[in-house]
Amino acid sequence: MNSKMTNWRWYICILLFVATTVNYMDRQVLSMTWKEFISPEFHWTDEHYGVITGVFSIIYAIACLCAGRFVDWMGTKKGYLWAIGIWSLGACLHAGCGWATVQFGGFEGISSSAELAKTTGDVAAAVATISVYLFIFCRTVLALGEAGNFPAAIKVTAEYFPKKDRAFATSIFNAGASVGALAAPLTIPSLAAAYGWEMSFIIIGALGFIWMFFWVFMYDKPEVSKHVNAAEIEYIHLDDAAEAKVSDATAVEAKAIPFLQCFTFKQTWAFIAGKFFTDGVWWFFLFWAPSYFQDQFGIKASDSMGQALIFTLYLICTVISIGGGYLPKLFVEKNGMEPYAGRMRAMLIFAFFPIFALFAQPLGGYSPWWPAIIIGLAGAGHQAWSANLFSTIGDMFPKSTVATITGIGSMVGGIGSMLINYGSGKLFTFAAAQGSEFTFLGFEGKPAGYMIIFCICAVAYLVAWSVMKTLVPKYKPVEI
């Protein structure tokens, strides 16, 4: 037996990182192309886009509730394959929306999607309506698959890492969200400009199918993986005294908690609160940042300046968020805190980061770089918060139920995201129509609308942390 510990868990973590990167790139294609490329063709308004993102969020929310249970039932390997296969298909389907609009609309004299932009009056309104429904269908397929990413990834993290390392491992794969968003402005607008917005969906969507090949050959549970030796298994099970000396035999998991019983625990509601109040903040930044820079400063996503602004924003998110996962590990190893207490202290620190969002709009009057930097800091706070929030599940629930709890929380987070994205679209359209008659904190029209949403984002995390701390003031694993 080889006494030197293998490190296969980190290769698995890299796979999770790549999957999350692809996940967010697929999600970002629409936000990077709708304002400049898709909206002129289909005559969309902010409200149309808000409806599409809002429906995506609610479908994602409902799917998360089922996805977690599905992954626990199907098993991590097959469950993840199904998830990424479905969302990659959904991503590619977007490319056919222009063709389908022409076919379903039956518009006289229009034989190609390129001619849709020339329509006016009632025909243009019909084009907008039909295309919105088609994009909603594609976003629904995308949401059904993407809902499986985090339940599966968190379950894998609980399988491969001891509690003290989970937040750090989670922060690494969760950084894929920032890296995906980071890569998006550098690739998607250029692809859309060079080959058409349709090809940007197909090319980015195809990346998921490539990932599936590596997952099939690299992942197995650590107890049966040929790449993991006994020393690494022993390290993985540091928290379980009964498995302190794990053999090469397959470990027996605790019995899964019945679905409805999950809602009887305060620990479940603490995670729900953490997701509901904060997920929408990240999704607002993700879906609306490119539009914000075009609306406020006239800078398009395909412009070099637009690419630089969004790249800087997500670069800040990526760098700081990875360090956020290390902070509770530092508290545990250096200060002797137990993992949950260290995690909650770290989350309180990161809950203050989004307060910077209050200054994005005022400082935007001086330079668009200020909002990019400030939103980047707020987004970094979210990603670091999210990595620690996900890890609280593994602290308090058995591994057999981790994906289910993740799915429940993600569902509620999706509801929060639906509210903020749909509400933002309605608010921005209304504020733009009202012009100078709509004011808030010294801003008029659509800028006033953005300021309202930034204020909501700023305080969301402190509210969430307070609710969580009230429900679960100290570490307490669930008892069945």
Solvent accessible surface area in square Angstrom, and as a share of the most:
residue,aa,sasa,rsa
1,M,191,0.85
2,N,94,0.48
3,S,105,0.68
4,K,156,0.66
5,M,60,0.27
6,T,39,0.23
7,N,72,0.37
8,W,37,0.13
9,R,12,0.04
10,W,66,0.23
11,Y,116,0.44
12,I,0,0.00
13,C,1,0.01
14,I,95,0.48
15,L,13,0.06
16,L,1,0.01
17,F,52,0.22
18,V,58,0.33
19,A,0,0.00
20,T,0,0.00
21,T,16,0.09
22,V,9,0.05
23,N,0,0.00
24,Y,10,0.04
25,M,14,0.06
26,D,1,0.01
27,R,1,0.00
28,Q,0,0.00
29,V,2,0.01
30,L,1,0.01
31,S,1,0.01
32,M,3,0.01
33,T,0,0.00
34,W,1,0.00
35,K,44,0.18
36,E,38,0.17
37,F,43,0.18
38,I,0,0.00
39,S,15,0.09
40,P,71,0.45
41,E,22,0.10
42,F,0,0.00
43,H,54,0.24
44,W,14,0.05
45,T,65,0.38
46,D,11,0.06
47,E,58,0.26
48,H,52,0.23
49,Y,1,0.00
50,G,0,0.00
51,V,40,0.23
52,I,0,0.00
53,T,1,0.01
54,G,2,0.02
55,V,42,0.24
56,F,1,0.00
57,S,0,0.00
58,I,46,0.23
59,I,41,0.21
60,Y,9,0.04
61,A,0,0.00
62,I,96,0.49
63,A,10,0.07
64,C,0,0.00
65,L,44,0.22
66,C,82,0.49
67,A,12,0.09
68,G,0,0.00
69,R,79,0.29
70,F,71,0.30
71,V,1,0.01
72,D,31,0.16
73,W,191,0.67
74,M,53,0.24
75,G,25,0.24
76,T,3,0.02
77,K,58,0.25
78,K,124,0.52
79,G,1,0.01
80,Y,0,0.00
81,L,34,0.17
82,W,144,0.51
83,A,9,0.07
84,I,0,0.00
85,G,15,0.14
86,I,60,0.31
87,W,0,0.00
88,S,0,0.00
89,L,93,0.46
90,G,0,0.00
91,A,2,0.01
92,C,32,0.19
93,L,70,0.35
94,H,1,0.00
95,A,15,0.12
96,G,32,0.31
97,C,3,0.02
98,G,1,0.01
99,W,169,0.59
100,A,11,0.09
101,T,0,0.00
102,V,12,0.07
103,Q,96,0.43
104,F,147,0.61
105,G,24,0.23
106,G,61,0.59
107,F,29,0.12
108,E,176,0.79
109,G,76,0.73
110,I,26,0.13
111,S,95,0.61
112,S,48,0.31
113,S,26,0.16
114,A,77,0.59
115,E,55,0.25
116,L,0,0.00
117,A,47,0.37
118,K,162,0.68
119,T,17,0.10
120,T,107,0.62
121,G,59,0.57
122,D,128,0.66
123,V,64,0.37
124,A,11,0.09
125,A,60,0.47
126,A,37,0.29
127,V,0,0.00
128,A,4,0.03
129,T,67,0.39
130,I,42,0.21
131,S,0,0.00
132,V,13,0.07
133,Y,147,0.56
134,L,30,0.15
135,F,0,0.00
136,I,29,0.15
137,F,120,0.50
138,C,6,0.04
139,R,1,0.01
140,T,32,0.18
141,V,22,0.13
142,L,0,0.00
143,A,0,0.00
144,L,93,0.46
145,G,0,0.00
146,E,0,0.00
147,A,0,0.00
148,G,4,0.03
149,N,0,0.00
150,F,11,0.05
151,P,0,0.00
152,A,0,0.00
153,A,0,0.00
154,I,6,0.03
155,K,8,0.03
156,V,0,0.00
157,T,3,0.02
158,A,2,0.02
159,E,8,0.04
160,Y,0,0.00
161,F,1,0.00
162,P,0,0.00
163,K,40,0.17
164,K,57,0.24
165,D,4,0.02
166,R,13,0.05
167,A,1,0.01
168,F,52,0.22
169,A,0,0.00
170,T,1,0.01
171,S,2,0.01
172,I,42,0.21
173,F,0,0.00
174,N,4,0.02
175,A,0,0.00
176,G,0,0.00
177,A,0,0.00
178,S,0,0.00
179,V,36,0.21
180,G,0,0.00
181,A,0,0.00
182,L,21,0.11
183,A,27,0.21
184,A,0,0.00
185,P,0,0.00
186,L,87,0.43
187,T,51,0.29
188,I,0,0.00
189,P,0,0.00
190,S,55,0.35
191,L,34,0.17
192,A,4,0.03
193,A,69,0.53
194,A,71,0.55
195,Y,144,0.55
196,G,24,0.23
197,W,12,0.04
198,E,49,0.22
199,M,75,0.34
200,S,0,0.00
201,F,1,0.00
202,I,67,0.34
203,I,64,0.33
204,I,7,0.03
205,G,0,0.00
206,A,40,0.31
207,L,65,0.32
208,G,0,0.00
209,F,92,0.38
210,I,102,0.52
211,W,8,0.03
212,M,48,0.21
213,F,126,0.53
214,F,99,0.41
215,W,0,0.00
216,V,61,0.35
217,F,140,0.58
218,M,45,0.20
219,Y,5,0.02
220,D,61,0.31
221,K,70,0.30
222,P,2,0.01
223,E,20,0.09
224,V,87,0.50
225,S,9,0.06
226,K,179,0.76
227,H,63,0.28
228,V,13,0.08
229,N,25,0.13
230,A,14,0.11
231,A,26,0.20
232,E,0,0.00
233,I,3,0.01
234,E,63,0.28
235,Y,46,0.18
236,I,3,0.01
237,H,12,0.05
238,L,94,0.47
239,D,75,0.39
240,D,60,0.31
241,A,94,0.73
242,A,98,0.76
243,E,37,0.16
244,A,45,0.35
245,K,168,0.71
246,V,20,0.12
247,S,69,0.44
248,D,93,0.48
249,A,67,0.52
250,T,84,0.49
251,A,26,0.20
252,V,135,0.78
253,E,70,0.32
254,A,61,0.47
255,K,177,0.75
256,A,41,0.32
257,I,1,0.00
258,P,72,0.45
259,F,58,0.24
260,L,142,0.70
261,Q,60,0.27
262,C,0,0.00
263,F,57,0.24
264,T,102,0.59
265,F,27,0.11
266,K,131,0.55
267,Q,11,0.05
268,T,0,0.00
269,W,115,0.40
270,A,1,0.01
271,F,5,0.02
272,I,13,0.07
273,A,10,0.08
274,G,0,0.00
275,K,9,0.04
276,F,68,0.28
277,F,73,0.31
278,T,0,0.00
279,D,15,0.08
280,G,4,0.04
281,V,3,0.02
282,W,3,0.01
283,W,10,0.04
284,F,4,0.02
285,F,3,0.01
286,L,0,0.00
287,F,2,0.01
288,W,1,0.00
289,A,4,0.03
290,P,7,0.04
291,S,0,0.00
292,Y,3,0.01
293,F,3,0.01
294,Q,38,0.17
295,D,46,0.24
296,Q,48,0.21
297,F,57,0.24
298,G,57,0.55
299,I,22,0.11
300,K,89,0.38
301,A,10,0.07
302,S,34,0.22
303,D,56,0.29
304,S,92,0.60
305,M,69,0.31
306,G,2,0.02
307,Q,32,0.14
308,A,38,0.30
309,L,0,0.00
310,I,2,0.01
311,F,64,0.26
312,T,34,0.20
313,L,1,0.00
314,Y,0,0.00
315,L,74,0.37
316,I,32,0.16
317,C,0,0.00
318,T,14,0.08
319,V,98,0.56
320,I,56,0.28
321,S,2,0.01
322,I,64,0.32
323,G,43,0.41
324,G,0,0.00
325,G,0,0.00
326,Y,90,0.34
327,L,40,0.20
328,P,2,0.01
329,K,33,0.14
330,L,63,0.31
331,F,21,0.09
332,V,26,0.15
333,E,87,0.39
334,K,146,0.62
335,N,89,0.46
336,G,66,0.63
337,M,38,0.17
338,E,64,0.29
339,P,33,0.21
340,Y,2,0.01
341,A,34,0.26
342,G,0,0.00
343,R,4,0.02
344,M,3,0.01
345,R,115,0.42
346,A,0,0.00
347,M,0,0.00
348,L,59,0.29
349,I,73,0.37
350,F,11,0.05
351,A,0,0.00
352,F,106,0.44
353,F,46,0.19
354,P,0,0.00
355,I,53,0.27
356,F,89,0.37
357,A,0,0.00
358,L,56,0.28
359,F,105,0.44
360,A,0,0.00
361,Q,7,0.03
362,P,57,0.36
363,L,53,0.27
364,G,9,0.09
365,G,73,0.70
366,Y,177,0.67
367,S,29,0.19
368,P,26,0.16
369,W,89,0.31
370,W,116,0.41
371,P,0,0.00
372,A,0,0.00
373,I,63,0.32
374,I,8,0.04
375,I,3,0.02
376,G,0,0.00
377,L,42,0.21
378,A,0,0.00
379,G,1,0.01
380,A,0,0.00
381,G,0,0.00
382,H,8,0.03
383,Q,4,0.02
384,A,0,0.00
385,W,1,0.00
386,S,9,0.06
387,A,0,0.00
388,N,0,0.00
389,L,2,0.01
390,F,4,0.02
391,S,5,0.03
392,T,2,0.01
393,I,2,0.01
394,G,8,0.07
395,D,3,0.01
396,M,10,0.04
397,F,11,0.04
398,P,29,0.18
399,K,51,0.22
400,S,10,0.07
401,T,0,0.00
402,V,0,0.00
403,A,0,0.00
404,T,0,0.00
405,I,0,0.00
406,T,0,0.00
407,G,0,0.00
408,I,0,0.00
409,G,0,0.00
410,S,3,0.02
411,M,33,0.15
412,V,21,0.12
413,G,0,0.00
414,G,1,0.01
415,I,55,0.28
416,G,8,0.08
417,S,0,0.00
418,M,42,0.19
419,L,98,0.49
420,I,21,0.11
421,N,0,0.00
422,Y,88,0.33
423,G,30,0.28
424,S,0,0.00
425,G,0,0.00
426,K,87,0.37
427,L,35,0.18
428,F,0,0.00
429,T,43,0.25
430,F,104,0.43
431,A,0,0.00
432,A,56,0.43
433,A,84,0.65
434,Q,70,0.31
435,G,28,0.27
436,S,76,0.49
437,E,144,0.65
438,F,36,0.15
439,T,83,0.48
440,F,69,0.29
441,L,119,0.59
442,G,80,0.77
443,F,47,0.19
444,E,94,0.42
445,G,7,0.06
446,K,33,0.14
447,P,43,0.27
448,A,0,0.00
449,G,0,0.00
450,Y,1,0.00
451,M,10,0.04
452,I,42,0.21
453,I,10,0.05
454,F,1,0.01
455,C,29,0.17
456,I,90,0.46
457,C,0,0.00
458,A,0,0.00
459,V,80,0.46
460,A,9,0.07
461,Y,0,0.00
462,L,48,0.24
463,V,64,0.37
464,A,0,0.00
465,W,42,0.15
466,S,58,0.37
467,V,52,0.30
468,M,2,0.01
469,K,71,0.30
470,T,109,0.63
471,L,51,0.26
472,V,5,0.03
473,P,80,0.50
474,K,155,0.66
475,Y,77,0.29
476,K,123,0.52
477,P,57,0.36
478,V,18,0.11
479,E,139,0.62
480,I,135,0.69
